[in-house]
Amino acid sequence: MKRIKLFIAALATIAIAGNAQNQNTPYSMYGYGILSDHATSMQRQMGGIGYAMNSGRQINVMNPASYAAIDSLTFLLDMGGSFNSLWSKEGSTRAQSFGGSIDYLTMQFPLTKHMGGSIGLLPYSSVGYSFGNDIKYGAKSNQGTGGISQFYLGWSGKLGPVSVGVNANYNFGKIINDLFTHPSNGGETKFEHVMDISDWSVDFGAQYTARWSKFNKLVVGATFSPARSLHGNSWATIQETKLEAKPDTIGKLTLKDNYTLPASWGAGISYTWDKNSRVMVEADVTYQQWSKAKYSSMLSSKEVIFQGMNFNDRWRYAAGCEIIPNIRGNYAQRMTYRFGGSFCQDYLNINTGTLQAPNYNGVKEFSLSGGIGLPTAEGKTLINLGVEWKNRFTKPQNLIGENYLTVMLGVNFNEVWFWKRKIN
């Protein structure tokens, strides 16, 4: 009961802090914002891998088939946060900003000897930006907040070397994009576009585990998330803020059949050698069919109020490793050391031209990461501390270049939950 109360309290904390953004980038003003890949702090230290991970000691939401690997007496709770510093450059202009947030909360538990379950709250996307520039006869500024969160409930079962699993997700959140115009003769006009999302989705996963000795393990994993239409509403308002006038709604659109999420596939392969020391390596690939996703324009009397977007297919490649030098050695030898990296062709496709003569630019990301797992006195609970460097840029035209340095902190509680003592 104490653990359930702890989980609920932590869940409420994350829900209250859900609007806190860990990124401040103009790229998040496009589409649904900057996407997350459901990686925990431990997984991000290894480049964001996870499709073929099933240790049973760490929660892996990236592939729900992994839940069945949990020991029948084990309870896991993992929560994490991050703090980052962003350096951006556009031409000769440079800027620096800071951000941070509580990122996720997950819990995993056994259901039967061959079944496991999981529940938690994760980010799907994040929006956070604020910038401005001069225009003819005045100035304008842009700002945005919000994102999409996922509350999930997962199940997994295994039969021999094969395990399968599913996550049922409740997707919710509000994305707010504001444009302010400041005429040189005074006054201020605010144009606001709001997307309010309330929807369901599912993720499927499978893993095959092969062992040819007690100390060697090979895992192949795959996931699939079907495409679906979002539910909720989107609307736009205009307001003369300095006159304290009420906002006028100038357009409204239902999300159903106008805004969609794409089909997504993931695959990975991992190898683990586990004797006196432990070594695990994994490589993953993710494909999301964003080019077929809808992001419609909002029209009023045939006038475009909010411009729609076309997206690129998203590809992400990641690889990482985890090393424990000596499981029974001194403290430094029992620490877990992690390294990894990734490359992503993002879904954003930014048009710097006009509708009649478009000039599209794709967004790409490259990252390197590393970290350590610090065992606590009782030996099973881990404090995961890591850093990640990420470079975001565009091609073929070089728009805003961004470099992130992120410090990640996660705590993975590993406790015996269902142990019953015998009374003599």
Secondary structure, DSSP 4 states (H G I P E B T S, - for coil): -HHHHHHHHHHHHHHHTTT--S---GGGGSTT-EE-----HHHHTTTS--TT---SSS--TT-GGGGGGS-TTEEEEEEEEEEEEEEEEETTEEEEEEEEEEEEEEEEEEEETTEEEEEEEEEEEEEEEEEEEEETTEEEEEEEEEEEEEEEEEEEEEETTEEEEEEEEEEEEEEEEEEEEEETTS--EEEEEEEEEEEEEEEEEEEEEEEEETTEEEEEEEEEE--EE--EEEEEEEEEGGGTPPPEEEEEEE-TTTBEE--EEEEEEEEEEESSSEEEEEEEEEEE-GGG--BPPEEETTEEEE-----PPEEEEEEEEEEES-TTS-HHHHSEEEEEEEEEEEEEEEE-S-SSS--EEEEEEEEEEEEEEEE-TTSS-EEEEEEEEEEEEEESS---EEEEEEEEEEEEEEEE-S--PPP-
